[in-house]
Amino acid sequence: MTHALTARLAPAEAVAAGRDAGSPSPTGTAETSNTNSKGRRIGEVILDVQNISLRFGGVKALTDISFNVREHEVRAIIGPNGAGKSSMLNCINGVYTPQEGQITFRGQTFKHMNSRQVAEMGVARTFQNLALFKGMSVVDNIMTGRNLKMKTNIFQQAIRWGAAEREEVAHREFVEHIIDFLEIQAHRKTPVGRLPYGLQKRVDLGRALAMEPQVLLLDEPMAGMNVEEKQDMCRFILDVNDEFGTTIVLIEHDMGVVMDISDRVVVLDYGKKIGDGAPDDVRANPDVISAYLGTSH
Ligand SMILES: Nc1ncnc2c1ncn2[C@@H]1O[C@H](COP(=O)(O)OP(=O)(O)OP(=O)(O)O)[C@@H](O)[C@H]1O
Protein backbone atom coordinates (compact mmCIF):
# COMPACT_ATOMS: atom_id res chain seq x y z
CA MET A 1 0.00 0.00 0.00
CA THR A 2 1.29 3.46 -0.89
CA HIS A 3 1.35 5.73 2.14
CA ALA A 4 1.18 9.51 1.90
CA LEU A 5 4.61 10.95 1.26
CA THR A 6 4.05 13.49 3.98
CA ALA A 7 3.52 10.74 6.53
CA ARG A 8 6.71 8.96 5.56
CA LEU A 9 8.97 11.96 5.29
CA ALA A 10 7.43 14.12 8.03
CA PRO A 11 9.44 14.79 11.19
CA ALA A 12 8.61 12.10 13.72
CA GLU A 13 8.22 12.51 17.42
CA ALA A 14 11.58 12.46 19.11
CA VAL A 15 11.88 8.79 19.93
CA ALA A 16 15.45 9.24 20.90
CA ALA A 17 15.81 10.29 24.48
CA GLY A 18 18.06 13.29 24.75
CA ARG A 19 18.02 14.19 21.07
CA ASP A 20 15.88 17.11 20.00
CA ALA A 21 14.16 16.29 16.72
CA GLY A 22 13.58 19.97 16.11
CA SER A 23 17.16 21.06 16.66
CA PRO A 24 19.31 22.23 13.77
CA SER A 25 20.96 19.63 11.62
CA PRO A 26 23.98 18.21 13.44
CA THR A 27 26.36 18.15 10.56
CA GLY A 28 24.93 20.89 8.39
CA THR A 29 26.01 19.84 4.91
CA ALA A 30 27.70 16.65 3.84
CA GLU A 31 31.16 18.08 4.33
CA THR A 32 31.02 21.01 6.74
CA SER A 33 30.10 21.41 10.41
CA ASN A 34 31.38 18.99 12.99
CA THR A 35 29.17 18.50 16.02
CA ASN A 36 26.12 16.34 16.41
CA SER A 37 22.91 17.31 18.20
CA LYS A 38 24.41 16.36 21.56
CA GLY A 39 27.27 18.75 21.01
CA ARG A 40 29.84 15.97 20.61
CA ARG A 41 32.37 16.48 17.87
CA ILE A 42 31.97 14.56 14.66
CA GLY A 43 35.46 13.41 13.65
CA GLU A 44 37.32 12.96 10.42
CA VAL A 45 36.15 10.68 7.63
CA ILE A 46 36.57 7.10 8.87
CA LEU A 47 34.94 5.31 5.94
CA ASP A 48 35.09 6.55 2.36
CA VAL A 49 33.14 4.74 -0.33
CA GLN A 50 34.42 5.71 -3.77
CA ASN A 51 32.70 5.06 -7.11
CA ILE A 52 31.34 1.64 -6.21
CA SER A 53 29.59 -0.26 -8.99
CA LEU A 54 28.20 -3.75 -8.46
CA ARG A 55 26.45 -5.96 -10.99
CA PHE A 56 24.79 -9.35 -10.74
CA GLY A 57 24.77 -10.55 -14.34
CA GLY A 58 22.63 -7.97 -16.11
CA VAL A 59 21.33 -6.41 -12.86
CA LYS A 60 23.06 -3.17 -11.89
CA ALA A 61 22.67 -3.25 -8.12
CA LEU A 62 24.94 -0.22 -7.57
CA THR A 63 26.19 2.36 -10.06
CA ASP A 64 29.08 4.68 -9.24
CA ILE A 65 28.17 5.22 -5.58
CA SER A 66 30.34 7.53 -3.47
CA PHE A 67 29.77 8.81 0.05
CA ASN A 68 31.68 9.07 3.27
CA VAL A 69 31.06 8.41 6.94
CA ARG A 70 32.62 10.52 9.66
CA GLU A 71 33.81 9.22 12.98
CA HIS A 72 31.05 9.12 15.66
CA GLU A 73 28.23 10.03 13.31
CA VAL A 74 24.98 8.18 12.71
CA ARG A 75 24.78 7.81 8.93
CA ALA A 76 21.63 6.39 7.33
CA ILE A 77 21.28 4.73 3.95
CA ILE A 78 17.70 4.88 2.70
CA GLY A 79 15.85 4.12 -0.50
CA PRO A 80 12.90 2.16 -1.86
CA ASN A 81 12.89 -1.67 -2.07
CA GLY A 82 15.62 -2.94 -4.37
CA ALA A 83 17.49 0.40 -4.30
CA GLY A 84 20.76 -1.31 -3.42
CA LYS A 85 21.03 -0.58 0.31
CA SER A 86 21.87 -4.12 1.49
CA SER A 87 24.21 -4.57 -1.47
CA MET A 88 26.04 -1.43 -0.31
CA LEU A 89 26.47 -2.80 3.22
CA ASN A 90 27.60 -6.10 1.73
CA CYS A 91 30.30 -4.28 -0.25
CA ILE A 92 31.46 -2.43 2.86
CA ASN A 93 31.74 -5.56 4.97
CA GLY A 94 33.37 -7.69 2.29
CA VAL A 95 30.50 -10.05 1.47
CA TYR A 96 30.34 -8.70 -2.11
CA THR A 97 33.27 -7.54 -4.20
CA PRO A 98 32.23 -4.64 -6.43
CA GLN A 99 33.40 -4.69 -10.05
CA GLU A 100 34.47 -1.05 -9.77
CA GLY A 101 35.44 1.37 -7.04
CA GLN A 102 37.20 1.16 -3.74
CA ILE A 103 36.60 1.66 -0.04
CA THR A 104 38.96 3.44 2.33
CA PHE A 105 38.66 2.54 5.99
CA ARG A 106 40.77 4.50 8.48
CA GLY A 107 43.11 5.56 5.71
CA GLN A 108 43.56 2.05 4.31
CA THR A 109 42.15 1.54 0.83
CA PHE A 110 40.87 -1.82 -0.35
CA LYS A 111 39.14 -3.23 -3.40
CA HIS A 112 38.90 -6.85 -2.28
CA MET A 113 38.49 -7.69 1.37
CA ASN A 114 36.77 -10.69 2.91
CA SER A 115 34.36 -10.44 5.81
CA ARG A 116 36.87 -11.66 8.37
CA GLN A 117 39.45 -9.05 7.35
CA VAL A 118 36.84 -6.31 7.52
CA ALA A 119 35.75 -7.51 10.97
CA GLU A 120 39.37 -7.53 12.15
CA MET A 121 39.65 -3.91 11.03
CA GLY A 122 36.80 -2.98 13.37
CA VAL A 123 33.62 -3.18 11.31
CA ALA A 124 30.71 -5.23 12.70
CA ARG A 125 27.31 -5.85 11.24
CA THR A 126 23.80 -6.85 12.21
CA PHE A 127 21.53 -8.53 9.70
CA GLN A 128 18.09 -7.84 8.25
CA ASN A 129 17.28 -11.53 8.71
CA LEU A 130 18.75 -12.41 12.07
CA ALA A 131 21.95 -14.45 12.02
CA LEU A 132 21.65 -15.93 15.49
CA PHE A 133 21.86 -19.51 16.78
CA LYS A 134 18.26 -19.98 17.83
CA GLY A 135 18.90 -22.98 20.07
CA MET A 136 21.75 -21.31 21.96
CA SER A 137 21.32 -19.02 24.98
CA VAL A 138 21.56 -15.24 24.82
CA VAL A 139 24.96 -15.34 26.59
CA ASP A 140 26.38 -17.93 24.18
CA ASN A 141 25.10 -16.08 21.11
CA ILE A 142 26.75 -12.86 22.25
CA MET A 143 29.92 -14.83 23.06
CA THR A 144 30.18 -15.77 19.37
CA GLY A 145 30.94 -12.10 18.77
CA ARG A 146 34.11 -12.53 20.86
CA ASN A 147 35.56 -15.23 18.59
CA LEU A 148 37.82 -12.86 16.71
CA LYS A 149 39.28 -11.65 20.01
CA MET A 150 40.18 -15.16 21.24
CA LYS A 151 43.92 -15.72 21.37
CA THR A 152 44.09 -19.27 22.69
CA ASN A 153 43.72 -22.16 20.27
CA ILE A 154 40.69 -24.38 19.94
CA PHE A 155 42.34 -27.29 21.83
CA GLN A 156 43.13 -25.07 24.84
CA GLN A 157 39.60 -23.71 24.73
CA ALA A 158 38.13 -27.23 24.59
CA ILE A 159 39.86 -28.32 27.80
CA ARG A 160 39.50 -24.83 29.37
CA TRP A 161 42.97 -24.95 30.77
CA GLY A 162 45.32 -22.18 31.95
CA ALA A 163 45.35 -19.19 29.61
CA ALA A 164 42.21 -20.43 27.88
CA GLU A 165 40.28 -20.45 31.13
CA ARG A 166 41.45 -16.95 32.05
CA GLU A 167 40.63 -15.73 28.58
CA GLU A 168 37.16 -17.23 28.69
CA VAL A 169 36.46 -15.59 32.06
CA ALA A 170 37.50 -12.18 30.67
CA HIS A 171 35.36 -12.60 27.57
CA ARG A 172 32.36 -13.70 29.61
CA GLU A 173 32.74 -10.63 31.83
CA PHE A 174 32.75 -8.46 28.73
CA VAL A 175 29.62 -10.20 27.48
CA GLU A 176 27.92 -9.62 30.84
CA HIS A 177 28.59 -5.87 30.47
CA ILE A 178 26.87 -5.94 27.11
CA ILE A 179 23.94 -7.86 28.57
CA ASP A 180 23.59 -5.23 31.32
CA PHE A 181 23.91 -2.42 28.80
CA LEU A 182 21.16 -3.90 26.60
CA GLU A 183 18.99 -4.67 29.64
CA ILE A 184 18.52 -8.33 28.80
CA GLN A 185 19.77 -9.82 32.10
CA ALA A 186 16.47 -11.63 32.66
CA HIS A 187 16.97 -13.56 29.42
CA ARG A 188 20.66 -14.47 29.74
CA LYS A 189 20.08 -18.23 29.75
CA THR A 190 17.06 -18.31 27.45
CA PRO A 191 17.48 -19.92 24.04
CA VAL A 192 17.28 -17.04 21.58
CA GLY A 193 14.58 -18.73 19.50
CA ARG A 194 12.17 -18.44 22.42
CA LEU A 195 12.53 -14.67 22.73
CA PRO A 196 10.15 -12.16 21.13
CA TYR A 197 11.46 -10.77 17.84
CA GLY A 198 12.35 -7.35 19.29
CA LEU A 199 14.57 -8.96 21.91
CA GLN A 200 16.20 -11.20 19.30
CA LYS A 201 17.17 -8.06 17.39
CA ARG A 202 18.67 -6.72 20.61
CA VAL A 203 20.71 -9.91 21.03
CA ASP A 204 21.93 -9.54 17.44
CA LEU A 205 23.05 -6.02 18.34
CA GLY A 206 24.81 -7.47 21.39
CA ARG A 207 26.64 -10.01 19.24
CA ALA A 208 27.89 -7.20 17.01
CA LEU A 209 28.88 -5.06 20.02
CA ALA A 210 30.87 -7.99 21.41
CA MET A 211 33.27 -7.41 18.51
CA GLU A 212 34.04 -3.94 19.94
CA PRO A 213 33.54 -2.36 16.53
CA GLN A 214 34.60 1.13 15.54
CA VAL A 215 31.96 1.11 12.84
CA LEU A 216 28.66 -0.69 13.30
CA LEU A 217 26.59 -1.53 10.21
CA LEU A 218 22.92 -2.04 11.07
CA ASP A 219 20.69 -3.56 8.40
CA GLU A 220 17.11 -2.61 9.25
CA PRO A 221 17.53 -2.86 13.03
CA MET A 222 13.87 -1.99 13.61
CA ALA A 223 12.23 -4.12 10.93
CA GLY A 224 9.19 -5.99 12.24
CA MET A 225 9.18 -4.18 15.58
CA ASN A 226 6.27 -2.50 17.34
CA VAL A 227 6.47 1.17 18.38
CA GLU A 228 7.76 0.41 21.86
CA GLU A 229 10.44 -1.96 20.59
CA LYS A 230 11.52 0.66 18.03
CA GLN A 231 11.84 3.29 20.74
CA ASP A 232 13.99 0.92 22.80
CA MET A 233 16.18 0.08 19.81
CA CYS A 234 16.62 3.79 18.96
CA ARG A 235 17.70 4.45 22.52
CA PHE A 236 20.25 1.62 22.44
CA ILE A 237 21.67 2.72 19.09
CA LEU A 238 22.11 6.27 20.34
CA ASP A 239 23.60 5.04 23.62
CA VAL A 240 26.11 2.91 21.70
CA ASN A 241 26.97 5.95 19.61
CA ASP A 242 27.27 8.19 22.68
CA GLU A 243 28.84 5.97 25.29
CA PHE A 244 31.18 3.90 23.13
CA GLY A 245 31.73 6.54 20.44
CA THR A 246 30.84 3.91 17.84
CA THR A 247 30.20 5.19 14.34
CA ILE A 248 26.85 3.90 13.07
CA VAL A 249 25.79 3.21 9.49
CA LEU A 250 22.19 2.08 9.31
CA ILE A 251 19.63 1.03 6.73
CA GLU A 252 16.12 1.75 7.91
CA HIS A 253 12.73 2.05 6.25
CA ASP A 254 11.03 3.96 9.08
CA MET A 255 11.53 7.56 7.94
CA GLY A 256 10.57 8.99 11.32
CA VAL A 257 13.37 7.01 12.95
CA VAL A 258 15.86 7.90 10.22
CA MET A 259 15.12 11.60 10.41
CA ASP A 260 15.26 11.53 14.20
CA ILE A 261 18.50 9.76 14.86
CA SER A 262 20.69 10.33 11.79
CA ASP A 263 23.29 13.00 11.40
CA ARG A 264 23.39 12.56 7.61
CA VAL A 265 21.43 10.49 5.14
CA VAL A 266 22.43 9.02 1.78
CA VAL A 267 19.56 8.09 -0.55
CA LEU A 268 19.73 5.35 -3.19
CA ASP A 269 17.24 4.59 -5.93
CA TYR A 270 17.68 1.89 -8.59
CA GLY A 271 21.32 1.56 -7.51
CA LYS A 272 22.11 5.24 -7.98
CA LYS A 273 22.71 7.92 -5.39
CA ILE A 274 19.97 10.56 -5.59
CA GLY A 275 20.53 12.44 -2.35
CA ASP A 276 23.10 12.98 0.39
CA GLY A 277 23.00 15.39 3.28
CA ALA A 278 21.37 16.41 6.53
CA PRO A 279 17.90 14.91 7.18
CA ASP A 280 16.11 18.21 6.51
CA ASP A 281 17.91 18.68 3.19
CA VAL A 282 17.17 15.13 2.09
CA ARG A 283 13.53 15.46 3.06
CA ALA A 284 13.20 18.53 0.81
CA ASN A 285 15.07 16.98 -2.14
CA PRO A 286 12.66 16.71 -5.12
CA ASP A 287 14.42 13.57 -6.45
CA VAL A 288 13.97 11.87 -3.10
CA ILE A 289 10.33 12.90 -2.91
CA SER A 290 9.58 11.53 -6.38
CA ALA A 291 11.49 8.29 -5.71
CA TYR A 292 9.32 7.67 -2.68
CA LEU A 293 6.10 8.71 -4.40
CA GLY A 294 6.73 6.08 -7.04
CA THR A 295 7.09 3.19 -4.62
CA SER A 296 4.84 1.10 -2.50
CA HIS A 297 6.29 1.20 0.98
N1 LIG B 1 22.85 -11.97 -4.65
C1 LIG B 1 22.15 -11.35 -5.60
N2 LIG B 1 22.01 -11.89 -6.82
C2 LIG B 1 21.33 -11.26 -7.80
N3 LIG B 1 20.74 -10.06 -7.64
C3 LIG B 1 20.85 -9.47 -6.44
C4 LIG B 1 21.55 -10.08 -5.36
N4 LIG B 1 21.49 -9.25 -4.29
C5 LIG B 1 20.79 -8.17 -4.67
N5 LIG B 1 20.40 -8.31 -5.96
C6 LIG B 1 19.63 -7.35 -6.75
O1 LIG B 1 20.27 -6.10 -6.58
C7 LIG B 1 19.29 -5.06 -6.46
C8 LIG B 1 19.50 -4.35 -5.13
O2 LIG B 1 19.10 -5.24 -4.08
P1 LIG B 1 19.31 -4.89 -2.54
O3 LIG B 1 18.86 -6.07 -1.75
O4 LIG B 1 20.68 -4.40 -2.31
O5 LIG B 1 18.28 -3.68 -2.36
P2 LIG B 1 17.72 -3.06 -0.99
O6 LIG B 1 17.67 -1.60 -1.21
O7 LIG B 1 18.50 -3.53 0.17
O8 LIG B 1 16.25 -3.65 -0.97
P3 LIG B 1 15.28 -3.98 0.29
O9 LIG B 1 14.90 -2.66 0.89
O10 LIG B 1 14.10 -4.64 -0.37
O11 LIG B 1 16.01 -4.87 1.22
C9 LIG B 1 17.93 -5.72 -6.60
O12 LIG B 1 17.53 -5.62 -7.95
C10 LIG B 1 18.21 -7.15 -6.22
O13 LIG B 1 17.30 -8.02 -6.84
The ligand as an SDF file (V2000), in Angstrom:
LIG
                    3D

 31 33  0  0  0  0  0  0  0  0999 V2000
   22.8450  -11.9750   -4.6520 N   0  0  0  0  0  0  0  0  0  0  0  0
   22.1530  -11.3480   -5.6020 C   0  0  0  0  0  0  0  0  0  0  0  0
   22.0100  -11.8920   -6.8240 N   0  0  0  0  0  0  0  0  0  0  0  0
   21.3290  -11.2610   -7.7950 C   0  0  0  0  0  0  0  0  0  0  0  0
   20.7440  -10.0590   -7.6390 N   0  0  0  0  0  0  0  0  0  0  0  0
   20.8490   -9.4720   -6.4390 C   0  0  0  0  0  0  0  0  0  0  0  0
   21.5500  -10.0780   -5.3630 C   0  0  0  0  0  0  0  0  0  0  0  0
   21.4930   -9.2490   -4.2890 N   0  0  0  0  0  0  0  0  0  0  0  0
   20.7880   -8.1730   -4.6670 C   0  0  0  0  0  0  0  0  0  0  0  0
   20.4020   -8.3120   -5.9590 N   0  0  0  0  0  0  0  0  0  0  0  0
   19.6260   -7.3470   -6.7470 C   0  0  0  0  0  0  0  0  0  0  0  0
   20.2660   -6.0970   -6.5830 O   0  0  0  0  0  0  0  0  0  0  0  0
   19.2950   -5.0610   -6.4600 C   0  0  0  0  0  0  0  0  0  0  0  0
   19.5010   -4.3470   -5.1290 C   0  0  0  0  0  0  0  0  0  0  0  0
   19.1020   -5.2360   -4.0790 O   0  0  0  0  0  0  0  0  0  0  0  0
   19.3110   -4.8880   -2.5400 P   0  0  0  0  0  0  0  0  0  0  0  0
   18.8610   -6.0680   -1.7460 O   0  0  0  0  0  0  0  0  0  0  0  0
   20.6820   -4.4010   -2.3090 O   0  0  0  0  0  0  0  0  0  0  0  0
   18.2800   -3.6830   -2.3560 O   0  0  0  0  0  0  0  0  0  0  0  0
   17.7240   -3.0600   -0.9910 P   0  0  0  0  0  0  0  0  0  0  0  0
   17.6650   -1.5960   -1.2110 O   0  0  0  0  0  0  0  0  0  0  0  0
   18.4960   -3.5290    0.1690 O   0  0  0  0  0  0  0  0  0  0  0  0
   16.2500   -3.6520   -0.9730 O   0  0  0  0  0  0  0  0  0  0  0  0
   15.2760   -3.9750    0.2890 P   0  0  0  0  0  0  0  0  0  0  0  0
   14.8970   -2.6610    0.8870 O   0  0  0  0  0  0  0  0  0  0  0  0
   14.1050   -4.6390   -0.3650 O   0  0  0  0  0  0  0  0  0  0  0  0
   16.0120   -4.8680    1.2220 O   0  0  0  0  0  0  0  0  0  0  0  0
   17.9290   -5.7200   -6.5980 C   0  0  0  0  0  0  0  0  0  0  0  0
   17.5290   -5.6190   -7.9450 O   0  0  0  0  0  0  0  0  0  0  0  0
   18.2080   -7.1500   -6.2170 C   0  0  0  0  0  0  0  0  0  0  0  0
   17.3010   -8.0160   -6.8410 O   0  0  0  0  0  0  0  0  0  0  0  0
  1  2  1  0
  2  3  1  0
  2  7  2  0
  3  4  2  0
  4  5  1  0
  5  6  2  0
  6  7  1  0
  6 10  1  0
  7  8  1  0
  8  9  2  0
  9 10  1  0
 10 11  1  0
 11 12  1  0
 11 30  1  0
 12 13  1  0
 13 14  1  0
 13 28  1  0
 14 15  1  0
 15 16  1  0
 16 17  2  0
 16 18  1  0
 16 19  1  0
 19 20  1  0
 20 21  2  0
 20 22  1  0
 20 23  1  0
 23 24  1  0
 24 25  2  0
 24 26  1  0
 24 27  1  0
 28 29  1  0
 28 30  1  0
 30 31  1  0
M  END
$$$$
